[in-house]
Amino acid sequence: MYYKITTTTDNKEIADKISKKIIELEYSPCVQIINNVHSVYRWNNKIEESLEYKLSIKTINKHTKGIIKIIRSLHNYEIPEIIKSNISLENPDYQKWFLENIKN
């Protein structure tokens, strides 16, 4: 089964560190960093807004705990968003590339 883990941060260096560590350990063949994500959220009983970077990390089940550990250890937020979703890889050529570039 395939998964996508997402997180956000307001710091590009943190986004890069998390992404590079995940790729280095071969927990994912690709991490996408999407910038200019406008987030509106409640924090300390106030409505806040910020521009963030969203990381989209595709992986397999055996690497999800390792990815979550990396996010928690390198993240700059007190309470980082970490969301895991089931996904389906619908392009057989992409699936082949994916499996060739992830630690099995």
NORWOKA-V935654 format. One record per backbone hydrogen bond with DSSP energy under -0.5 kcal/mol. NH is the residue of the N-H (numbers start at 0). CO is the residue of the C=O. E is the energy in kcal/mol with one decimal. If there is no record, write none. Layout:
NH_CO_E + NH_CO_E
This chain:
1_86_-0.7 + 2_58_-2.6 + 3_84_-2.5 + 4_56_-3.1 + 5_82_-2.4 + 6_54_-1.4 + 8_52_-1.9 + 11_9_-0.5 + 14_10_-2.1 + 15_11_-2.5 + 16_12_-2.5 + 17_13_-2.6 + 18_14_-2.2 + 19_15_-2.9 + 20_16_-2.2 + 21_17_-2.0 + 22_18_-2.3 + 23_19_-2.8 + 24_20_-2.0 + 25_22_-1.3 + 26_21_-2.4 + 27_21_-0.7 + 31_55_-2.4 + 33_31_-0.6 + 33_53_-2.8 + 34_32_-0.5 + 36_51_-2.6 + 37_35_-0.7 + 38_36_-0.8 + 38_49_-2.9 + 40_47_-2.2 + 42_45_-2.8 + 45_42_-1.1 + 47_40_-3.6 + 47_45_-0.6 + 49_38_-2.0 + 51_36_-2.6 + 52_8_-3.6 + 53_33_-2.8 + 54_6_-3.0 + 54_52_-0.5 + 55_31_-2.5 + 56_4_-2.7 + 56_54_-0.5 + 57_29_-1.1 + 57_55_-0.6 + 58_2_-2.7 + 60_0_-1.0 + 62_59_-1.8 + 63_59_-0.5 + 63_60_-1.6 + 64_60_-0.5 + 66_62_-2.4 + 67_63_-2.5 + 68_64_-2.2 + 69_65_-2.1 + 70_66_-2.6 + 71_67_-2.6 + 72_68_-2.2 + 73_69_-2.2 + 74_70_-1.9 + 82_5_-2.2 + 84_3_-2.5 + 86_1_-2.3 + 89_87_-0.9 + 91_89_-0.7 + 94_90_-2.7 + 95_91_-2.2 + 96_92_-2.1 + 97_93_-3.1 + 98_94_-2.5 + 99_95_-1.8 + 100_96_-1.0 + 100_97_-0.9 + 101_98_-0.7 + 102_25_-2.9
